[in-house]
Amino acid sequence: MVELTKLNDHTFTLNALYIEQIQAFPDTTITLINGKKIVVKESEEILTELVSEFYKKIGLAPSLSSINTKKKEE
């Protein structure tokens, strides 16, 4: 789950597993897997970082340190 801010300054929590696409138009727009679009204040870069951290936290993505270790071993 990631905490985000709508353009009206209301915060909400979104399950990042439902994100299909993130775009900047210039406002950051999240498209969910059901087609719903949500516009947020966070930049595309920050949102991508928040989602990556969430994936690491729940074990869906390896930590960067383990990726770097594997590359050095090869």
Secondary structure as GFF3:
##gff-version 3
##sequence-region A 1 74
A	DSSP	beta_strand	2	5	.	.	.	ID=ss1
A	DSSP	beta_strand	11	14	.	.	.	ID=ss2
A	DSSP	three_ten_helix	16	18	.	.	.	ID=ss3
A	DSSP	beta_strand	19	24	.	.	.	ID=ss4
A	DSSP	beta_strand	28	32	.	.	.	ID=ss5
A	DSSP	beta_strand	37	40	.	.	.	ID=ss6
A	DSSP	alpha_helix	44	57	.	.	.	ID=ss7
A	DSSP	alpha_helix	64	73	.	.	.	ID=ss8
###
